């Protein structure tokens, strides 16, 4: 992969007086097979009293499995199983927060997300909205959150999204698909237990892993590239190549992809993603296409922007015999295509990273329409 040679520390200041972003990182992380079982001890230090529950948001794929029996539920703690079949929505966040407030007189000790990107994003958003008034839709954007979120922990059960490390929680709202991008979004604690990723289907493993791979390609080839993001992006890309092009043992694959996800998330923390992610937001908003699959559907047609990345993607897809869905946008009406294009073009920081300040002279509604029609 050829990387741009002009490595500067360019990025968007959050305030006029700031020269560089002072962004948050996850302060505590545990990695290792079986590390999930340390959750009880970790939470013990944070518990306020017996009336302040810990809320566990758990992917409902684990309902009836062994995993819920290992959750350290005490006092009035609550396990809420949530479907990850659809992208997380602002209305879903609002409903969860309303239910928690109605069921408990005291503010919860914390929120724990156990699952893939959907569950991790929900946990981050719920933790924010418990401390802040209004709807989750009110906070879709950059640095709109005013009050610190309550304590929240991320425990991924699939690797690739980088949601465990990012300062955003991507939500489908009534008008847009956009993240709550905030210094208060980042998890206070993450537990990285590769054993939890056992049993993921090959297709989902691939789509989510490609989300990480595409993070790397877009970060490393973006105009926001700097030495910080490059160092993480290069390591994540190296790990992705090992996982998807080499013949590793299952354990090696699980361990390395979990760390690729972490490094890939860190690579965009101080830079940004690009074309595939911007267009994937459009697919997700209009059709409910899940994020990892949406990135794959778009990325296969982006040779113009990422020729080497697309060539590597095709090699990985062929090695693992992945057949992407076809005709996804075939029967869309013009108004539906227009809505997808509007959402995609609204992701200005992504386009600026991908193509520079004059991106509008390159990306037009007609160009996006032509790409969407291929999908």
N, C-alpha and C positions, 0 to 999 in steps of 0.2 A: 504494500500500500504506500503510494507516494504521499507524503505529508507536506502541506504548505511550509515553506522555509522561514517566512517572516513571522517569527514567534514573538508577539507583543503581549502586553497585559491589557488589551482592549476589552471593555465590557461596559454595559449601561449603568451609570450611577443611579442609585435609588433616590438621591437628593442632590440638589445643585452643589451643595458644599462638600460632597463626598467625591473623592477621586476614584476610589475602588470600592467595590461591593464588600461589605463586611457580613458575609452570609453565615448562617448557622450550619453546624454539622451535628450528626447524632453523637451525643456525649458519651454514651455507653453502648457497647456491643459485645455479645458473646458469640463465639463461633465454635462449632464442633458437633459431631454425631452424638445425640443424646442430650445436648445442652438444653433442650426444651424443659427437661425436668428440673432445671434451676429456677424456673419461673416463680414457684412458690416462695423461695427464699428472697428473690428480687422484690416481689410485691410486698413481702412482710415489712420491709423497711419503709414502704410508702403508705401503708394503710393508716388512715386517720382514726377510725373507730369502727365498731361493729355495725353502725347505722349508715356508714358511707361505703356503698358497694363498689366492687370492681365489675365493670361490664365487659363481658367477653363476646365480641362479634366474630362468629365462626362460620366459615364456608359450610353450607348445608350438605356438601358432598361427604362430610365427616359425620353426619348424624347417624347414630347407630354403630359407629366404628369404635375402635379402642381409644382414639385420640381424646374425645371429651372426658373419658374417665381419668385422664392424666392431668386435666385442667385443675389447678389448685383453687377450687371454689369453696369459700367458707362464708359464714355469717349470711348476709343477704345478697351475696354476689349473684349475678344473673348471666346465664349463657343464652345468647340469642343467635339462632342459626339463620343465616342469610344466603339467599341464592345468588350465585355469581354468574348466572346464565345471561344477564344483561349488564350493560355498563351502569355504574353507580349514578344515581340521579339526585338532584338537589331536593326533590320532593321526598325521596327515600330518607335522606339525612334529616329533614325536618320532622318526618314521622317518627323516626327513632328517638330524636331528642325530645319530642313531645311526650312519647311514651315513658322515657326515663324520668322526666320531670314530674309526670303525673304519678308514677309508682314510688318515688322516693322523696322524702322530705329534705334529706341532706344531699348536697352535691356529691356525685360519685368520687371515689378516690382516683379512679382512672378508667381508661378505655383500652382494651387489648384487641388488636386485630390479628386474626389467625386465618390465613388463606393467601390467595393470589393478590394481584394488584387491585382488584375490585374491593376486597375486604380491607386491605391496607388503606386505600383511599377513603373508604367509608369511616374507618376508625379515626383517621386524621381529621376528617370533616366533623364528625360527631364531637370529638374532643374540643374542637374550636367553637362549635355552636353551643355547647353547654355553657361556655364562658361568655358568649357574645349574643346580643339580642338580634332578632330578625330571622330572615330565611337564609339558607345556604346560598341561594342565588344572589343575595346582596353582596356576597364576598367573592364572587367569581371575577378574578382580575388580579392585579399586582398590588400587594401591600395595602389591602383594604381592612385587614383584621386589626382591631384596636387593643383587644385584651388577650393576654396569654391564655393559651388553651390549657385544659386540665392535663394531668400526667397521662401519657399514652405510649403504648408499646406495640411494635410491629414484629410479627412472626411470620415470615413468608413460607408458604408450602409449595411454591413453584418459583423457579428462578428466571429472571430476565427483565422484568419491568423496571427495576430500580426504584420502585415505589417505597421500598424500605429506607431509602437514604435521601430521597428528594424533598424539597421544600414546597411541593405542590400536591394538591389532591384533585385529580381531574374528574369533573362532574358534568353530566348532561343536565342542562337547565331548561327552563321553558323557552328561552330565546337563543341559547348557544351552548356549545360544549367547550368548557374552559375551566382551567384549574383555579383553585384558591391558592394563589402563590403568596406565601407569607413566611416571615421568620418564625411564626408560631406554629407552622404546620409540621415541621420536622419532628420525628419521633424522639422521645426522651431516652428510649431504650430499644434496642433491636436484638432479637435472638435469631441467629443463623444456624439452624440445625438441618444439615443436608438430608438426614433420614426422613424428614417430613415431606420430601419431594418424591418419595417412592410411590409408585402406582399412577403417576401422571401419564395420560395417554401420549403416544408418540406425536400426534398432530399438535396437541396443546404444548407439549415440551418444545417442539420446533417453533411454533408461532411465537411463544413467549421468549424463547432464546433468541429468535431473530429480532425481537424488539430491542434486546440488548445489543446485538450486532449492528443494527441500524442506528442506535444511539451513537455508537462508536464512529461509524462512517460519517454521520452528519456532523458530529462534533469535530472530528479530525479534519474535515474538509470545509469547515465553516469560517466565516470572516471574524468570528469572535474567538478563534483559537488562540490560546496562550499556553505558557509553559505548564501552568497548573492543570488545565483540562487535558492537555496533550499527554502528560505523564499517566493520568488515570485511563484516558482513552486508549492509549497504545497497549497498556497492560490488559485491558478488557478485550481488545481486539485479538491480542495474542491468545488469550484463554478461549475465546469463541472459536478461533481456528482450531485449537487443540480439540475442543469438544465436538465440533461438527465436521471436521475433516480427518481427524485421526481415529484410531480404533482403541478407545480407552475402556477400562473396566467401568462397570456401572457406578461404583463408588467414586472413582476418579472423575467421572463425568459429572456426578452430582456435586462433588466438592468444588470443582473448577467452575462450573456454570454458576453456582451460588456466588462465588467470588467475582466472576465476570459481571454479574448483575450489580454487585456492590460498586465495582470500579466504573462500570458504565454509567451508573447513576451519578457517581461523583464527577465523571468527565463532563456532564452537562450542567452540573451545579454552578460552575463558574464560566459556562459558555451557553450553548443552546442546541436544540435539535434543528431539523430542516424540512426539506420538501415533503418527504414521506409522512412525517408526523403531522404537518399542516393539512395535508390532503386526507390523512386518516381521520382527523377530527371531523371532516365533512362526512365521511362514510359513517362514522359512529353516530353523529347527530341525526342524520336523515334515515339511516337504515338499521341502526343499532348494531353494526358490525363491531365485534370486540377488537380492542386496540391492537393486540399482537397480529391477528389475522389481517386487520385493516392495513397495517404497515406493510405486510408481505404483499397484499394485493396491489398496493400502489408501487412499492419499491421495484417490482419486476419490470416496470415500464419507465424507469428513471435513468436509463443509460446516458442520456444527455447530461445529467447532473453528476452522477456517481458511476462512471463506467467500470472502474475496477471493483467497486463494491457490488454492483449488480452481477458482474461476472463471478465473484466469490459466492454470492447468494445463490446463483444458479447451480454452482458446483455442490453446495451444501444441500440444496433441494433435491438434486439428482442422487446424491449419495444416500439420502435417507428416504428416497422414493416418496416424496411429498407431492401430491396433486392439489394445487390450489383451486378453489371453486371458480367456475366460469359463469359469465352472464349475470353477474351480480347487479350491474347497473343497466342491464339490457332493456328492461321494461319501465324505466323511470320516465316520468313526464318531465316536460321542460321546466316547470315550476319547481319540481323536486331537485333537478340538477342545479337550478339556480340557487336553491337553498344550500346545497352542499358547497357550491362555489363560494357563496357569501361567507359561510363559516370558515372555509379554508383560507380565503384571502384576508379574513379578520385576524389571522395569527401573525401579526406584523413582525414581532421579534424573531420568529422562526424563519421568515423570508429574508429578513435583514442578515441573519447569520448565514443562510444558505447562499445568498446572492449579492449582498451588500446594500448600501443605502438606496441604490437606484433599481431595486428589484422590480418595481412596477413597470419598468420599461421592458422587462423580460417576461414576467408572469402576467398574463391577461386572462380574463374569464374564458375567452375562446380556447386558450391553451389548456387550461384546467379541464374544460368541458371535453376536449379531445382525449385527454388521458383517462378521465372518469369513464368515458364511453368504451374504452378498451377493456375495462374491468368486468 
